[in-house]
Amino acid sequence: MSLAGITLDKLVIIAVLAALLIGPERLPVLAEKLGALVRGLRDLAGGAKERMREEIGPEFDDVDWRKLDPRQYDPRRIVMDALKEPPAPPEDFSTAAAKASVATVSGLPQRHRGPMRFDDEAT
């Protein structure tokens, strides 16, 4: 078992060193504070989940959250799948030109002719 690169044996060594450095007087107090912190974080996460459920409604339960997990995406597989797909057929010139045309905006205020105005007191 590895949590963020820390294996169980490293975790035991860290716990023993912490117990020796902190001392038997302060260790129970710090353990109690750590437990309260973990409970608080768990309650915070549970509250956020309940709030999402209230705001989104019944659709929240229908979402498959495992499909949205970014850890499941392997960039190498995505690239290989994209390379295996056959290329799209080229479009004719008129369709490509219509898609590439730029829309112009009318009704924008026009600048008055003459010298450019500026603020003398601007910094």
C-alpha positions in Angstrom: 0.0 0.0 0.0 1.4 3.4 -1.0 -0.1 6.8 -0.2 1.5 9.6 -2.1 4.8 7.6 -2.3 4.8 6.8 1.4 4.8 3.1 2.1 3.6 1.5 5.3 7.1 0.9 6.6 8.0 4.6 6.0 4.8 5.7 7.8 5.7 3.5 10.8 9.2 5.1 11.0 7.7 8.6 10.8 5.2 7.7 13.5 8.0 6.4 15.8 10.2 9.4 15.2 7.3 11.8 15.8 6.5 9.9 19.1 10.1 10.3 20.2 10.5 13.9 19.2 7.1 15.1 20.4 7.2 13.2 23.7 4.7 11.3 25.7 3.2 14.5 27.3 2.2 16.2 24.1 1.5 13.2 21.9 -2.1 12.5 23.1 -3.0 16.2 22.6 -1.6 16.3 19.1 -3.3 13.0 18.2 -6.6 14.4 19.4 -6.1 17.5 17.3 -5.2 15.4 14.3 -8.3 13.3 14.8 -10.5 16.4 15.0 -8.9 17.8 11.8 -9.6 14.5 9.9 -13.2 14.5 11.2 -13.6 18.1 10.2 -12.3 17.5 6.7 -14.5 14.4 6.3 -17.6 16.5 7.4 -16.6 19.3 5.0 -16.4 16.8 2.1 -19.7 15.2 3.1 -21.3 18.7 3.4 -20.1 19.6 0.0 -21.5 16.4 -1.5 -24.9 17.0 0.2 -24.9 20.6 -1.1 -24.2 19.4 -4.6 -27.0 16.9 -4.3 -29.4 19.6 -3.2 -28.4 22.1 -5.9 -28.2 19.7 -8.8 -31.1 17.6 -7.8 -31.8 14.0 -8.8 -29.4 14.2 -11.7 -26.5 14.1 -9.2 -27.2 10.4 -8.4 -27.3 9.6 -12.1 -23.8 10.8 -12.9 -21.2 8.0 -13.2 -18.3 9.8 -11.3 -15.8 7.1 -12.2 -16.1 8.0 -15.9 -15.1 11.6 -15.0 -12.0 10.6 -13.0 -9.0 12.2 -14.8 -6.7 9.4 -13.6 -8.3 6.9 -16.0 -7.2 8.9 -19.1 -3.9 7.6 -20.6 -2.6 10.2 -23.1 -0.7 7.4 -25.0 -3.9 5.5 -25.5 -5.8 8.7 -26.6 -3.1 9.5 -29.1 -2.9 6.0 -30.5 -6.7 5.9 -30.9 -6.6 9.2 -32.7 -3.9 7.9 -35.0 -5.9 4.8 -35.8 -8.9 6.8 -37.1 -9.0 7.3 -40.8 -8.5 11.0 -41.9 -11.6 12.9 -42.7 -12.3 13.5 -46.4 -11.3 16.9 -47.7 -14.1 19.4 -48.1 -14.7 21.3 -51.3 -13.5 24.9 -51.6 -16.9 26.6 -51.3 -17.7 24.9 -48.0 -14.3 25.6 -46.5 -14.5 29.3 -47.7 -18.0 29.7 -46.1 -16.7 28.4 -42.8 -13.6 30.6 -42.9 -15.5 33.8 -43.7 -15.3 36.5 -41.1 -18.4 38.2 -39.9 -18.3 42.0 -39.8 -19.9 43.9 -37.0 -22.0 46.9 -38.0 -23.4 49.4 -35.5 -20.2 50.0 -33.7 -19.5 53.7 -32.9 -17.3 55.3 -35.6 -14.4 57.5 -34.7 -14.7 61.1 -35.9 -12.3 62.2 -38.5 -9.5 64.5 -37.6 -6.6 64.4 -35.2 -6.6 61.7 -32.5 -7.9 63.1 -29.2 -6.1 62.3 -25.9 -6.1 63.4 -22.3 -3.3 65.9 -21.5 -3.6 65.0 -17.7 -3.4 61.3 -18.2 -0.4 59.6 -16.6 
